[in-house]
Amino acid sequence: MAPRTLYDKIWDDHVAHEAEDGTCLLYIDRHLVHEVTSPQAFEGLRMTGRKVRAPEKTIAVPDHNVPTTTDRANAATMTEESRIQVEALDKNAKDFGINYYPVSDVRQGIVHIVGPEQGWTLPGMTVVCGDSHTATHGAFGALAHGIGTSEVEHVLATQTLIQKKSKNMKVEITGSLRPGVTAKDITMSVIGATGTAGGTGYVIEYCGQAIRELSMEGRMTVCNMAIEGGARAGLIAPDEKTFAYCLGRPHAPKGAKWEAALAYWKTLFTDEGAHFDKVITLKGEDIAPVVTWGTSPEDVLPITSVVPAPTDFTGGKVEAVQRALDYMGLTAGQKLTDIAIDTVFIGSCTNGRIEDLRAAAAILKGKKIKVKRAMVVPGSGLVRAQAEEEGLAQIFIDAGFEWRMAGCSMCLAMNPDQLAPGERCAATSNRNFEGRQGRGGRTHLVSPGMAAAAALTGHLTDVRELM
Amino acid sequence: MDKFTKLTGIAAPMALVNIDTDMIIPKQFLKTIKRSGLGVNLFDEMRYNLDGSEIPEFVLNQPAYREAQIIVAGDNFGCGSSREHAPWALLDFGIRCVISTSFADIFFNNCFKNGILPIVLPQDAVDVLMEDAKKGANARQTVDLEAQTVTTSDGRVFSFDVDSHRKHCLLNGLDDIGLTLEKAASIDSYEAKAAQAFPWA
């Protein structure tokens, strides 16, 4: 057999049917579901009298709408529309018999944090969800990507997706990262280098020493933003760190099944000489702590830079940059570290895991914030509990942060956690689009350490100066 | 799903690059549990002031483009969130075709599930169509899916590629799930095989 990439191998092991024109039915091992992109799909099943084909492989959790204040058990904390959506998921999970973590369950959280935490996500699997950040699960060497609601209904009914194979792209990060530089800076720097459409039509495999040196949580951060680079999915070959993470998780295999799984997982790597259609290489040593200045994730620069001018760009980007500077209220030539920050948001499926909270707390310990508002929203109830046990919660509270319950929160501002028009936020989330965190809100994407640094100084800050 | 065969209609020019699905339909409108009724909020924050009044400069508020059925867009249209509310909102407004140099993957897929045809053309062709669209309501473009052509109001013809399976489904308004269920035997046999090979999955 010709040498194959990791993506080729997972693909080959999941083709249930291939038509003459190359259109495949790809079998789906894990289907994650949340309240916003699923109600119409369940309604479609009811209207056609169809069932969920594999309820045991389907996992639902409400995350987008849910309030993150500690009084959220009170239904009045949700708007009528949000409440209807969450209640619809409660009912659909029950009626169709799928695995469910309701808001009241300590395991509830952001679907992309709950999946790995509970051991649903395992190497070599196909994982889909009606959410673009499904790419996160690629950190396990799983083929994971977002789908629309029609495809959610298709997977519920058939446990397959109609797919054509993507091309292979390799993103190699050589060497080691310097102190203060994180997985978030890797993934944002890659998008800065390729653009938000640079990965369109590809599945990215991240590799190289700097990727191998990342923890599983860091790898999830890297893969999470593969979608921001336009890729269908991002993945990383599993290794001993991956296996150690999975071992003992509630839904990971045990005993003889674990041994069988492990033997298979060890075959999940790109063969020597396998073909990649596109290759990008960055040196780990060259990556700096970065920040976005505009309204696209590709608008990224090292924190030591200045705001660029529209004339620094060509083509359609000239108009887009002018529009972005107007929206962001920035002037070309302004130092990024001179940008004053009103609000800090630490959380999301990109940076809402325990290591993210540890990194932020390390910067904040014993200090007070200078921004008007700062909040930490743990990625799951279990992350929250662990952070309380480790004393991190108290560090955040003492510094002046609000200590919240788990959910998507201000990453997309579907719940009450929103920016006001003109309010400027340093956020550990994944999108700085116009209006993303609230109409007129201004978002600068950063790592957890950089968010903590901005909270302490009141402006964008190079975290390395506070370490 | 409605069939898509041939369409002659007004094309609205939106040259901005990286138009994301948060722009197409902001999150506050994702709280619906229905697919319909989103057209009034299409491009909501670009289209309306905070007090709900229309922003007259926005293309779909201009008299010439209020009945547009085609959008000619800048590169990387539909990037970001997977929300299918974006094509639902476009469709509900009356848009049946979007033309650009590239589309984000999930949005592109979602269009086909809803009877919207996304067309990828090279930059020089999109430039010609963009200029043609700027002429206003009298400049109607024609999209012929069977022939795989777009024709400008003054008769210039551009050919486009489309996946054969997706073309077949659009031309006939076919339901994907129904088609897949015809292959249930293949899924059964895959599951039987996988239960042996991957018993932990």
Interface residues (C-beta under 8 A of the other chain):
Chain A: D13 A16 H17 A19 D21 T23 L25 Y27 D29 V36 T37 P39 Q40 E43 T48 R50 R53 H64 N65 T79 E81 S82 I84 Q85 A88 L122 G124 M125 G130 D131 S132 H145 G146 I147 G148 T149 S150 E151 E153 H154 A157 T158 Q159 T160 I162 K164 T196 A197 T200 G201 I227 G230 A231 R232 A252 P253 K257 W258 A260 A261 Y264 S296 E298 G315 G316 K317 E319 A320 R323 L412 A413 M414 P421 R431 F433 E434 G435 R436 R439
Chain B: A15 L16 V17 N18 D20 D22 M23 P26 K27 Q28 L30 K31 T32 I33 K34 R35 E45 L50 G74 D75 N76 C79 G80 S81 S82 R83 E84 P87 S102 F103 A104 D105 I106 N109 N110 K113 N114 D163 S164 H165 D176 I177 T180 L181 K183 A184 S186 I187 S189 Y190 E191 A194 A197 F198 P199 W200 A201
